[in-house]
Amino acid sequence: MIYLKTAEEIELMRQAALLVSKTLGLVGSEIKEGITLKKLDKIAEEFIRDNKATPVFKGYNGFPATLCLSMNEAVVHGIPNDTVLKSGDLISVDCGVKKDGFIGDHAFTYCCGEVSDEIKKLVKVTKESLYLGIEQAKAGNRIGDISFAIQNHAEKNGYGVVRELVGHGLGKNLHEKPEVPNYGKRGSGPKIQNGLTIAIEPMINMGKKEVTQLNDGWTIVTTDRKPSAHFEHDVAIVNGKADILSSFAYAEEAMNKNPFLVKIP
């Protein structure tokens, strides 16, 4: 069952999504050489609770933290631990909150210090594929149109598109129908209509598409251990078109101000 949202519900979702956006920006501003992933997680949790919201990942199916922090070959679901960030690291920051009964859930990938041109290109193409997918999120299209646009751009650049993990509907729950794969055929899948709210989140690998789960029961890594990037936006269909509820403005501001972060267009 796909639950379509009212205009009022979409505005509540926008507020939740923007709190996530601000959290991603705050985390980006705190990233520096030698900081632990646990410290970043603590900063995020305190900020979310100070804003009268709940970190929705914490306790979700037993997940122990506020953020999913996935470094280098980790695709998603990395558990914040005592690992320290260093120059050359790639880190996906994924965050979810519940505010006034509705969920915001989105992600941004930061490049730390001196990273290779190959990694910069991977991050740029992953972000581009997200926006190409969003362009297809319009009334009358189908979910497969989003999926195809993402897959086509990533594979055209020689990258692997993760199959096992997908975007999803969201609202009062973190994961709702429909699933939004990052690969697929044009014209396939559920029809997109006004009131649909989805999280679109390309997970793109520098190497092959295959992934493996680590023994912690959560962290998903590339099987060939090559880097992976991840971006995610919350999108509502309003007046037939995609309305992006979340914002990368805070993360991009952090990237521009923090000398340890590499600016990616």
Backbone as numpy.savetxt, mean C-alpha at the origin, in Angstrom:
# Nx Ny Nz CAx CAy CAz Cx Cy Cz
-20.87 -10.56 -1.40 -21.72 -9.36 -1.40 -20.83 -8.10 -1.40
-21.01 -7.27 -2.41 -20.26 -6.01 -2.47 -21.11 -4.92 -1.83
-20.53 -4.28 -0.82 -21.27 -3.26 -0.07 -20.92 -1.88 -0.62
-21.87 -1.26 -1.31 -21.66 0.08 -1.86 -21.90 1.13 -0.77
-21.12 2.19 -0.77 -21.16 3.19 0.30 -21.94 4.43 -0.12
-22.54 5.07 0.88 -23.22 6.35 0.67 -22.18 7.47 0.64
-22.61 8.64 0.23 -21.71 9.80 0.21 -21.18 10.09 1.61
-22.03 9.95 2.62 -21.60 10.20 4.01 -20.57 9.17 4.46
-20.78 7.93 4.10 -19.82 6.89 4.47 -18.47 7.10 3.77
-18.53 7.53 2.53 -17.28 7.78 1.79 -16.49 8.91 2.46
-17.18 9.93 2.96 -16.47 11.02 3.64 -15.83 10.54 4.94
-16.49 9.65 5.67 -15.88 9.06 6.87 -14.65 8.23 6.49
-14.76 7.49 5.39 -13.62 6.71 4.92 -12.46 7.62 4.51
-12.77 8.78 3.93 -11.73 9.73 3.54 -10.94 10.19 4.78
-11.65 10.46 5.87 -10.98 10.91 7.09 -10.06 9.81 7.64
-10.53 8.57 7.59 -9.69 7.45 8.04 -8.47 7.30 7.12
-8.70 7.39 5.82 -7.60 7.25 4.86 -6.56 8.36 5.04
-7.02 9.58 5.28 -6.09 10.70 5.44 -5.29 10.60 6.74
-5.88 9.98 7.76 -5.09 9.75 8.97 -3.96 8.76 8.68
-4.25 7.74 7.88 -3.18 6.84 7.44 -2.13 7.61 6.65
-2.57 8.48 5.75 -1.64 9.28 4.94 -0.70 10.08 5.83
-1.26 10.71 6.86 -0.44 11.51 7.78 0.52 10.62 8.56
0.07 9.41 8.90 0.94 8.47 9.61 2.11 8.06 8.73
1.83 7.77 7.46 2.91 7.40 6.53 3.92 8.53 6.40
3.42 9.77 6.37 4.32 10.92 6.29 5.16 11.06 7.55
4.53 10.86 8.71 5.25 10.95 9.98 6.36 9.90 10.04
6.02 8.67 9.66 7.03 7.61 9.66 8.18 7.97 8.71
7.84 8.50 7.53 8.88 8.90 6.59 9.80 9.97 7.16
9.24 10.89 7.92 10.05 11.97 8.49 10.99 11.46 9.58
10.64 10.30 10.18 11.44 9.73 11.27 12.47 8.71 10.79
12.38 8.32 9.52 13.33 7.33 9.00 14.73 7.95 8.96
15.68 7.23 9.55 17.08 7.68 9.50 17.97 6.46 9.68
19.22 6.61 9.35 20.15 5.50 9.49 20.22 5.08 10.96
20.04 3.77 11.22 20.19 3.24 12.57 18.90 3.14 13.37
17.79 3.72 12.88 16.53 3.59 13.62 15.99 2.17 13.46
15.38 1.64 14.51 14.82 0.29 14.41 13.39 0.34 13.87
13.00 -0.77 13.27 11.63 -0.88 12.76 10.62 -0.79 13.91
10.98 -1.36 15.08 10.10 -1.29 16.25 9.85 0.15 16.68
10.88 0.98 16.61 10.73 2.39 17.00 9.76 3.10 16.05
9.87 2.84 14.76 8.95 3.45 13.79 7.52 3.00 14.08
7.35 1.73 14.44 6.02 1.20 14.74 5.42 1.90 15.96
6.25 2.12 16.98 5.78 2.78 18.21 5.34 4.21 17.91
6.11 4.92 17.10 5.78 6.30 16.72 4.41 6.32 16.02
4.20 5.37 15.11 2.94 5.31 14.36 1.76 5.01 15.27
1.92 4.04 16.17 0.81 3.67 17.05 0.40 4.84 17.95
1.38 5.52 18.52 1.07 6.66 19.41 0.33 7.76 18.64
0.75 8.02 17.42 0.12 9.07 16.61 -1.33 8.71 16.28
-1.56 7.46 15.91 -2.91 7.02 15.56 -3.84 7.12 16.77
-3.37 6.64 17.91 -4.21 6.68 19.13 -4.43 8.12 19.59
-3.43 8.98 19.44 -3.59 10.40 19.78 -4.67 11.06 18.93
-4.91 10.50 17.74 -5.93 11.03 16.83 -7.26 10.27 16.93
-7.44 9.63 18.11 -8.72 8.97 18.43 -9.12 7.91 17.41
-8.12 7.15 16.99 -8.36 6.04 16.06 -7.63 4.81 16.60
-7.92 3.67 15.96 -7.34 2.39 16.37 -6.45 1.84 15.25
-5.25 1.34 15.60 -4.43 0.67 14.58 -5.08 -0.67 14.23
-5.59 -0.78 13.02 -6.44 -1.92 12.69 -5.63 -3.19 12.40
-4.35 -3.05 12.04 -3.53 -4.25 11.79 -3.21 -4.97 13.10
-3.07 -4.21 14.19 -2.61 -4.79 15.46 -3.67 -5.76 16.00
-3.29 -7.01 16.11 -4.22 -8.04 16.57 -5.02 -8.68 15.45
-4.92 -8.17 14.21 -5.68 -8.73 13.09 -5.12 -10.12 12.77
-5.92 -11.14 13.03 -5.47 -12.54 12.86 -4.17 -12.81 13.61
-3.95 -12.05 14.69 -2.76 -12.26 15.50 -1.55 -11.43 15.10
-1.68 -10.54 14.12 -0.53 -9.71 13.74 -0.14 -8.83 14.92
1.16 -8.74 15.25 1.56 -8.12 16.52 1.83 -6.62 16.50
1.63 -5.94 15.37 2.12 -4.55 15.29 1.12 -3.64 14.58
1.41 -2.34 14.64 0.59 -1.31 14.00 0.88 -1.22 12.51
2.16 -1.30 12.15 2.59 -1.19 10.76 3.04 -2.54 10.21
2.88 -2.72 8.91 3.63 -3.75 8.19 4.83 -3.03 7.58
6.03 -3.41 7.98 7.26 -2.79 7.48 8.06 -3.87 6.73
8.10 -3.73 5.42 8.66 -4.78 4.56 9.87 -4.23 3.81
11.04 -4.79 4.12 12.30 -4.27 3.59 12.85 -5.11 2.45
13.33 -4.45 1.42 14.12 -5.07 0.35 13.37 -6.20 -0.33
13.74 -7.47 -0.06 13.07 -8.59 -0.73 11.73 -8.93 -0.10
11.40 -8.31 1.05 10.08 -8.52 1.65 9.04 -7.75 0.84
7.98 -8.44 0.45 6.94 -7.83 -0.39 5.94 -7.08 0.51
5.36 -7.80 1.45 4.38 -7.22 2.38 4.40 -8.01 3.69
3.67 -7.48 4.68 3.41 -8.15 5.97 4.65 -8.35 6.83
5.69 -7.51 6.62 6.87 -7.57 7.47 6.54 -7.12 8.89
7.03 -7.86 9.88 6.78 -7.54 11.29 7.88 -6.60 11.79
7.52 -5.44 12.35 8.54 -4.54 12.91 9.32 -5.24 14.02
10.66 -5.18 13.92 11.51 -5.83 14.90 12.71 -4.94 15.20
13.79 -5.52 15.69 14.96 -4.73 16.07 15.92 -4.47 14.91
15.53 -4.85 13.70 16.34 -4.53 12.52 16.50 -3.02 12.40
17.71 -2.58 12.06 17.95 -1.14 11.88 18.03 -0.81 10.40
17.54 0.37 10.05 17.60 0.82 8.66 19.00 1.32 8.34
19.41 1.06 7.12 20.71 1.53 6.67 20.60 2.03 5.23
21.62 2.74 4.80 21.65 3.25 3.44 21.55 2.09 2.46
20.74 2.27 1.42 20.54 1.23 0.41 19.29 0.42 0.61
18.63 0.59 1.77 17.41 -0.18 2.05 16.20 0.41 1.33
15.30 -0.49 0.98 13.99 -0.17 0.41 12.97 -0.60 1.46
12.02 0.27 1.81 11.05 -0.12 2.86 9.64 0.30 2.48
8.75 -0.69 2.45 7.32 -0.44 2.27 6.70 -0.25 3.64
6.01 0.88 3.80 5.30 1.19 5.04 3.80 1.07 4.74
3.17 0.08 5.35 1.75 -0.20 5.12 1.03 -0.02 6.46
-0.07 0.73 6.44 -0.74 1.08 7.70 -2.25 1.04 7.51
-2.95 0.62 8.56 -4.41 0.65 8.55 -4.94 1.22 9.86
-5.99 2.02 9.77 -6.62 2.55 10.97 -8.14 2.38 10.88
-8.78 2.36 12.05 -10.23 2.42 12.11 -10.59 3.70 12.85
-11.37 4.54 12.20 -11.77 5.83 12.77 -13.25 6.04 12.50
-14.01 6.33 13.53 -15.46 6.54 13.38 -16.13 5.39 12.63
-15.63 4.18 12.89 -16.28 2.98 12.35 -15.82 2.55 10.98
-14.93 3.33 10.34 -14.49 2.99 8.99 -12.97 2.87 8.90
-12.55 2.11 7.89 -11.14 1.74 7.73 -10.45 2.61 6.67
-9.21 2.99 6.98 -8.27 3.51 5.97 -7.10 2.55 5.93
-6.58 2.26 4.73 -5.51 1.26 4.58 -4.70 1.61 3.35
-3.50 2.18 3.57 -2.67 2.37 2.37 -1.20 2.36 2.66
-0.39 2.40 1.59 1.04 2.10 1.72 1.88 2.95 0.79
3.15 3.14 1.22 4.12 3.92 0.44 5.48 3.27 0.61
6.26 3.22 -0.46 7.61 2.64 -0.40 8.65 3.75 -0.43
9.53 3.74 0.57 10.63 4.71 0.67 11.96 4.05 0.31
12.83 4.84 -0.34 14.20 4.42 -0.62 15.14 5.18 0.32
16.03 4.45 0.99 16.88 5.04 2.02 18.33 5.19 1.53
18.86 6.39 1.67 20.28 6.62 1.39 20.65 6.35 -0.06
21.75 5.66 -0.25 22.27 5.39 -1.60 21.64 4.10 -2.14
20.66 4.24 -3.01 20.06 3.06 -3.64 20.40 3.05 -5.12
20.38 1.87 -5.69 20.77 1.72 -7.10 19.71 2.31 -8.02
20.14 2.61 -9.24 19.20 3.10 -10.25 18.13 2.05 -10.56
18.50 0.78 -10.46 17.54 -0.30 -10.72 16.41 -0.26 -9.69
16.75 -0.01 -8.44 15.72 0.07 -7.39 14.85 1.31 -7.60
15.49 2.43 -7.95 14.70 3.65 -8.20 13.68 3.42 -9.32
14.10 2.71 -10.35 13.18 2.45 -11.47 12.04 1.54 -11.03
12.35 0.51 -10.25 11.31 -0.39 -9.74 10.25 0.39 -8.96
10.70 1.28 -8.08 9.76 2.06 -7.26 8.92 2.98 -8.15
9.56 3.63 -9.10 8.86 4.56 -10.01 7.79 3.81 -10.82
8.15 2.68 -11.37 7.21 1.92 -12.21 6.06 1.35 -11.37
6.35 0.92 -10.15 5.29 0.40 -9.28 4.27 1.49 -8.97
4.79 2.69 -8.66 3.89 3.82 -8.38 3.09 4.19 -9.63
3.74 4.20 -10.78 3.03 4.50 -12.03 1.93 3.48 -12.29
2.22 2.21 -12.00 1.22 1.16 -12.26 -0.01 1.35 -11.38
0.20 1.84 -10.15 -0.94 2.14 -9.27 -1.86 3.17 -9.92
-1.28 4.26 -10.41 -2.12 5.33 -10.99 -2.75 4.90 -12.32
-2.07 4.04 -13.07 -2.69 3.52 -14.29 -3.88 2.63 -13.95
-3.75 1.88 -12.85 -4.89 1.08 -12.38 -6.05 1.96 -11.94
-5.73 3.03 -11.21 -6.77 3.94 -10.72 -7.52 4.58 -11.89
-6.81 4.89 -12.97 -7.46 5.48 -14.16 -8.57 4.59 -14.70
-8.45 3.30 -14.51 -9.46 2.35 -15.01 -10.60 2.11 -14.02
-10.48 2.71 -12.83 -11.52 2.54 -11.80 -12.64 3.53 -12.06
-13.51 3.19 -12.98 -14.63 4.08 -13.32 -15.87 3.25 -13.63
-17.00 3.85 -13.38 -18.27 3.16 -13.55 -18.39 2.60 -14.97
-18.84 1.37 -15.06 -19.00 0.71 -16.36 -17.83 -0.20 -16.70
-16.65 0.11 -16.16 -15.52 -0.81 -16.33 -15.67 -1.99 -15.39
-14.75 -2.92 -15.49 -14.72 -4.07 -14.59 -13.39 -4.11 -13.84
-13.38 -4.86 -12.74 -12.16 -4.95 -11.92 -10.98 -5.40 -12.77
-11.22 -6.29 -13.72 -10.14 -6.77 -14.59 -9.47 -5.67 -15.39
-10.17 -4.58 -15.64 -9.56 -3.45 -16.36 -8.47 -2.79 -15.50
-8.72 -2.71 -14.20 -7.70 -2.20 -13.26 -6.51 -3.17 -13.25
-6.83 -4.45 -13.10 -5.80 -5.49 -13.00 -4.90 -5.50 -14.23
-5.52 -5.44 -15.41 -4.77 -5.49 -16.66 -3.83 -4.30 -16.78
-4.31 -3.12 -16.43 -3.49 -1.90 -16.57 -2.23 -2.00 -15.70
-2.39 -2.51 -14.48 -1.24 -2.66 -13.57 -0.26 -3.70 -14.13
-0.79 -4.86 -14.48 0.07 -5.94 -14.98 0.80 -5.53 -16.25
0.09 -4.90 -17.15 0.67 -4.53 -18.44 1.87 -3.60 -18.26
1.73 -2.60 -17.40 2.81 -1.62 -17.21 4.01 -2.27 -16.52
3.74 -3.09 -15.50 4.83 -3.73 -14.77 5.60 -4.72 -15.65
4.86 -5.56 -16.35 5.52 -6.59 -17.16 6.23 -6.00 -18.38
5.67 -4.89 -18.89 6.33 -4.19 -20.00 7.73 -3.72 -19.61
7.90 -3.45 -18.32 9.20 -3.01 -17.81 10.05 -4.16 -17.28
9.57 -5.39 -17.48 10.38 -6.55 -17.15 10.23 -7.05 -15.72
9.18 -6.62 -15.02 9.01 -6.98 -13.61 7.99 -8.10 -13.42
8.06 -8.73 -12.25 7.12 -9.79 -11.88 5.98 -9.22 -11.06
4.77 -9.64 -11.35 3.57 -9.17 -10.64 3.10 -10.28 -9.69
3.07 -9.98 -8.41 2.68 -10.97 -7.40 1.22 -11.41 -7.62
1.00 -12.71 -7.56 -0.34 -13.26 -7.79 -1.08 -13.57 -6.48
-0.33 -13.98 -5.46 -0.96 -14.53 -4.25 -1.61 -13.47 -3.37
-1.22 -12.22 -3.54 -1.75 -11.13 -2.70 -2.39 -10.10 -3.60
-3.53 -9.55 -3.17 -4.32 -8.69 -4.06 -4.87 -7.50 -3.29
-5.31 -6.49 -4.03 -6.08 -5.41 -3.44 -7.46 -5.93 -3.07
-8.29 -5.04 -2.51 -9.55 -5.53 -1.92 -10.52 -4.38 -1.68
-11.79 -4.75 -1.53 -12.76 -3.78 -1.04 -12.46 -3.47 0.42
-12.92 -2.31 0.88 -12.80 -1.99 2.30 -13.91 -1.03 2.69
-14.14 -0.93 3.99 -15.21 -0.08 4.49 -15.25 -0.17 6.00
-16.28 -0.83 6.55 -16.30 -1.08 7.99 -15.35 -2.21 8.36
-14.98 -3.01 7.37 -14.02 -4.11 7.55 -12.79 -3.86 6.69
-11.67 -4.42 7.16 -10.40 -4.23 6.44 -10.42 -4.89 5.07
-11.01 -6.08 5.01 -11.07 -6.79 3.72 -12.53 -7.09 3.40
-13.02 -6.46 2.34 -14.38 -6.71 1.84 -14.28 -7.16 0.39
-15.39 -7.59 -0.15 -15.48 -7.88 -1.58 -15.49 -6.56 -2.34
-14.98 -6.46 -3.55 -14.35 -7.54 -4.31 -12.84 -7.58 -4.11
-12.22 -8.69 -4.45 -10.77 -8.72 -4.56 -10.34 -7.93 -5.80
-9.18 -7.29 -5.71 -8.66 -6.49 -6.83 -7.25 -6.98 -7.17
-7.15 -8.02 -8.01 -5.82 -8.54 -8.36 -5.01 -7.51 -9.16
-3.71 -7.69 -9.14 -2.82 -6.81 -9.91 -2.45 -7.43 -11.26
-3.20 -8.44 -11.66 -3.04 -9.08 -12.96 -4.42 -9.54 -13.40
-4.63 -9.60 -14.70 -5.94 -10.08 -15.16 -6.26 -9.60 -16.57
-7.48 -9.93 -16.99 -7.92 -9.63 -18.36 -8.88 -8.45 -18.36
-8.75 -7.61 -19.37 -9.73 -6.53 -19.57 -11.13 -7.12 -19.66
-12.09 -6.40 -19.09 -13.48 -6.80 -19.22 -13.90 -7.97 -18.35
-13.02 -8.38 -17.44 -13.37 -9.51 -16.56 -13.64 -9.00 -15.14
-14.28 -9.83 -14.34 -14.50 -9.49 -12.94 -15.74 -8.66 -12.71
-16.00 -8.32 -11.44 -17.20 -7.55 -11.09 -17.23 -6.18 -11.77
-18.44 -5.72 -12.04 -18.60 -4.39 -12.65 -18.37 -3.31 -11.61
-17.72 -2.24 -12.03 -17.43 -1.10 -11.15 -18.62 -0.16 -11.21
-19.10 0.27 -10.03 -20.24 1.19 -9.99 -20.07 2.21 -8.88
-20.87 3.26 -8.95 -20.80 4.32 -7.93 -20.99 3.73 -6.54
-20.20 4.24 -5.59 -20.29 3.78 -4.21 -19.33 2.66 -3.88
-18.66 2.10 -4.89 -17.66 1.06 -4.64 -16.44 1.70 -3.97
-15.92 1.06 -2.93 -14.70 1.53 -2.27 -13.70 0.38 -2.22
-12.51 0.63 -2.79 -11.51 -0.43 -2.91 -10.12 0.11 -2.57
-9.27 -0.81 -2.13 -7.84 -0.52 -1.97 -7.12 -1.16 -3.15
-6.45 -0.34 -3.94 -5.68 -0.82 -5.08 -4.21 -0.80 -4.65
-3.52 -1.96 -4.77 -2.17 -2.01 -4.20 -1.22 -2.92 -5.00
-0.60 -2.37 -6.04 0.39 -3.16 -6.78 1.55 -3.59 -5.88
1.92 -4.86 -5.99 3.11 -5.42 -5.35 3.96 -5.98 -6.49
5.04 -5.29 -6.80 5.80 -5.56 -8.02 7.24 -5.96 -7.67
7.70 -7.06 -8.25 9.02 -7.61 -7.96 10.01 -7.27 -9.06
11.24 -6.98 -8.65 12.28 -6.71 -9.64 12.57 -7.96 -10.47
12.43 -9.13 -9.85 12.69 -10.39 -10.55 11.40 -11.11 -10.90
11.34 -12.37 -10.51 10.19 -13.21 -10.86 9.00 -12.94 -9.94
7.84 -13.41 -10.36 6.60 -13.12 -9.62 6.43 -13.97 -8.37
7.17 -15.07 -8.26 6.94 -16.03 -7.17 7.35 -15.46 -5.81
6.54 -15.80 -4.79 6.80 -15.35 -3.43 6.74 -16.53 -2.46
7.32 -16.32 -1.27 7.40 -17.35 -0.23 7.08 -16.70 1.11
6.44 -17.44 2.00 6.19 -16.92 3.35 7.28 -17.40 4.30
7.79 -16.47 5.12 8.82 -16.83 6.10 8.21 -17.58 7.28
9.10 -18.13 8.11 8.64 -18.95 9.25 7.91 -18.16 10.32
7.98 -16.80 10.26 7.23 -16.01 11.26 5.72 -16.06 11.00
5.34 -16.68 9.88 3.92 -16.84 9.57 3.29 -15.62 8.92
4.08 -14.57 8.69 3.55 -13.33 8.13 4.34 -12.82 6.93
5.63 -12.62 7.11 6.41 -11.91 6.09 6.44 -12.68 4.77
6.06 -11.98 3.70 6.10 -12.54 2.36 7.32 -11.96 1.64
8.18 -12.84 1.13 9.40 -12.40 0.43 9.39 -12.94 -0.99
10.17 -12.29 -1.84 10.34 -12.81 -3.20 11.16 -14.10 -3.11
10.75 -15.11 -3.87 11.44 -16.40 -3.84 12.88 -16.26 -4.32
13.12 -15.36 -5.29 14.50 -15.17 -5.78 15.28 -14.13 -4.97
14.63 -13.60 -3.92 15.23 -12.63 -2.98 15.65 -11.32 -3.64
15.03 -11.00 -4.77 15.24 -9.69 -5.39 14.26 -8.69 -4.79
14.55 -7.37 -4.86 13.70 -6.37 -4.21 12.28 -6.34 -4.76
11.37 -5.84 -3.91 9.96 -5.68 -4.29 9.49 -4.32 -3.79
8.56 -3.70 -4.52 7.98 -2.41 -4.12 6.47 -2.53 -4.02
5.88 -1.62 -3.24 4.44 -1.72 -2.91 3.89 -0.31 -2.67
2.84 0.03 -3.40 2.11 1.27 -3.18 0.62 0.93 -3.11
-0.12 1.71 -2.30 -1.55 1.42 -2.14 -2.32 2.71 -1.89
-3.44 2.86 -2.59 -4.38 3.96 -2.37 -5.77 3.41 -2.09
-6.56 4.18 -1.32 -7.98 3.90 -1.12 -8.77 4.74 -2.12
-9.67 4.10 -2.83 -10.38 4.75 -3.94 -11.88 4.51 -3.80
-12.66 5.56 -4.01 -14.13 5.44 -4.08 -14.58 5.85 -5.48
-15.63 5.22 -5.96 -16.20 5.61 -7.25 -17.33 6.61 -6.97
-17.10 7.85 -7.40 -18.03 8.96 -7.15 -18.31 9.64 -8.50
-19.59 9.80 -8.81 -19.98 10.39 -10.11 -19.28 9.70 -11.27
-19.16 8.38 -11.16 -18.62 7.57 -12.25 -17.12 7.49 -12.32
-16.40 8.27 -11.48 -14.94 8.33 -11.59 -14.27 7.98 -10.27
-12.97 7.72 -10.36 -12.18 7.39 -9.16 -11.93 8.65 -8.34
-12.26 8.59 -7.08 -11.96 9.64 -6.11 -10.95 9.03 -5.13
-9.70 9.49 -5.17 -8.67 8.93 -4.30 -8.83 9.52 -2.90
-9.16 8.66 -1.94 -9.46 9.11 -0.58 -8.18 9.34 0.23
-7.16 8.58 -0.05 -5.87 8.72 0.63 -5.00 9.71 -0.14
-3.84 10.04 0.41 -2.97 11.03 -0.22 -1.50 10.68 0.00
-0.70 10.81 -1.05 0.74 10.64 -0.90 1.44 11.96 -0.56
0.68 13.03 -0.42 1.29 14.35 -0.20 2.17 14.37 1.05
1.73 13.71 2.12 2.48 13.74 3.38 3.77 12.92 3.26
3.68 11.77 2.59 4.87 10.94 2.37 5.86 11.67 1.46
5.34 12.33 0.43 6.22 13.04 -0.50 6.88 14.25 0.16
6.14 14.90 1.05 6.74 16.02 1.80 7.87 15.51 2.69
7.65 14.37 3.34 8.71 13.77 4.17 9.92 13.42 3.31
9.65 12.89 2.12 10.72 12.49 1.22 11.55 13.70 0.78
10.87 14.82 0.57 11.56 16.04 0.12 12.37 16.70 1.24
11.89 16.52 2.48 12.57 17.20 3.61 13.63 16.34 4.28
13.48 15.02 4.20 14.38 14.12 4.91 15.56 13.77 3.99
16.77 14.23 4.35 17.92 14.00 3.46 18.31 12.52 3.32
17.82 11.67 4.21 18.14 10.25 4.15 17.26 9.52 3.13
16.17 10.16 2.69 15.26 9.53 1.74 15.55 10.00 0.32
15.46 9.08 -0.62 15.70 9.39 -2.03 14.41 9.84 -2.66
14.49 10.95 -3.40 13.29 11.48 -4.06 13.03 10.69 -5.36
11.87 10.08 -5.42 11.45 9.34 -6.62 10.28 10.09 -7.24
10.32 10.39 -8.53 9.21 11.14 -9.14 7.88 10.39 -9.03
